[in-house]
């Protein structure tokens, strides 16, 4: 029943198998640890432990305390290692098999003990054996998680490096354009001087409209709005912003990033920050490109309590309701999509001191990610 209800909520079969089995393992271990405590410190026999009055008065309260402590310990481990979701995608089946084998070993020993008759020595031995298997299972989880975290960190650095390369290439292109304009500046003035000398205002107007204005418009191109990123000192953040901004420009979206004050540090895991901004900006670009007047605005505002990252994009007036877009599986782009915003909400919920506010205003879809 627990597996079925977990699957109905999460739609992940591996996740749905692992956590109910971990609950069973915690229950069995708590039962045997409690029995071992009563046998060792209170000289209680297994027959006395099975006495209903003793169970209700002493045994079950002790059992529940131990089970809750173990449950919180497991919860701490899963939240302490921030890449556990990646772990389940990579090694979920292996970890599920280990959990199932552990439960089989537990109940095989319980069955053997039942056939031989539960003795004090048998219960204490099983308590040690079960504790050993549980610690071994946690150790495997920690080793696999550390491996996945290192791999994720390397992948994040590689993506950051590629985005910075793209950012550098774009800056070089901007510098080249500036050099060309600077080189042609005198020639442009000289070409206009003859019209002025002959007082050919009509010819000057035509020349200006067809020759000078295109150069001016080129200078106002979105590429030069990348210069505002100079205040972003966090390399991971600068990398994701520049990468997505360049992509938006390639799709002819009027994209601007504003960072008035230097952003030197953010109190949020860099991998999760980039994942959140990647989802927000990808969705903003996909929506903006559908609009007749497409624009994308990103603002980074320092506050006394932290940093506000606001992303606003043009949107269609007949879009879905806000509560729908965060539902897992919902998408306007067809089947097999719609995991981005649900993943975004899940990531934000895992981060302390991080909030996400989403709303529509004046034809703009706005998402504000605030890191305290």
Secondary structure, DSSP 4 states (H G I P E B T S, - for coil): -HHHHHHHHH--HHHHHHHHHHHHHHHHHHHHHHHHHHHHHH---HHHHT-HHHIIIIIHHHHHHHHHHHHHHHHHHHHHSTTHHHHHHHHHHHHHHHHHHHHHHHHHHHHHHHHH---HHHHHHHHHHHHHHHHHHHHHHHHHHHHHHHHHHHHHHHHHHHHHHHHHHHHHHHHHHHHHHHHHHHHHHHHHHHHHHTT-HHHHHHHIIIIIHHHHHHHTSGGGGGGGGGGB--HHHHHHHHHHHHHHHHTT-EEEEE--S-B---SS-HHHHHHHHHHHHHHHHHHHTTSSS-EEEEEEEEETTEEEEEEEEE--TTPPPHHHHTSTT--SS-TT---HHHHHHHHHHHSTTEEEEEEEETTEEEEEEEE-
